[in-house]
Amino acid sequence: MPGRAGELGGPEDSQFGAGFGTTGPDSGYALSLIRSRQYEVGGGEHRVNTDAGLAAVASARAALFRRGPTAKDVDAAMVLLGLDPELPEQIRVAMNDKRIVWFAAAGHHATKLYGFAAALDPDVLRLTSDEARSKMAQGTPLINY
């Protein structure tokens, strides 16, 4: 039994659903991992907004596994958001246009990021970066927001 009010005794005590999301520990660490990465932002994008979107996706992925974000979560997020240099150029360009809409001013509006992350399909988030890259290279849309 928890010794303090509001203390969780285990994962089964976490609340899920609208407004709660899937929380994970140390989500802010995703930003540290992302800032050490070199990637190209497309025309009309701002790095701060794209970083925030990447962190939201990486953190949402990590939370599904009930842990903090790792480099593998950032790798998967980069593929899912079309920032992976191994993706075909046509996919990277198409995803650039979507990211501009999805993450406009996201670096300053956390609720926008929460809504985006909450709308992602958990099955898509569970994909490894290689699995996601393979599906995207075949033209399969993985994020429909």
Sequence and secondary structure as in RCSB ss.txt:
>XXXX:A:sequence
MPGRAGELGGPEDSQFGAGFGTTGPDSGYALSLIRSRQYEVGGGEHRVNTDAGLAAVASARAALFRRGPTAKDVD
AAMVLLGLDPELPEQIRVAMNDKRIVWFAAAGHHATKLYGFAAALDPDVLRLTSDEARSKMAQGTPLINY
>XXXX:A:secstr
  SSTT  SSGGG   STTT    TTTTHHHHHHHT      TT  HHHHHHHHHHHHHHHHHHTTS   HHHHH
HHHHHTT  TTS HHHHHHHHHHHHHHTTTGGG HHHHHHHHHHS HHHHTS HHHHHHHHHTT      
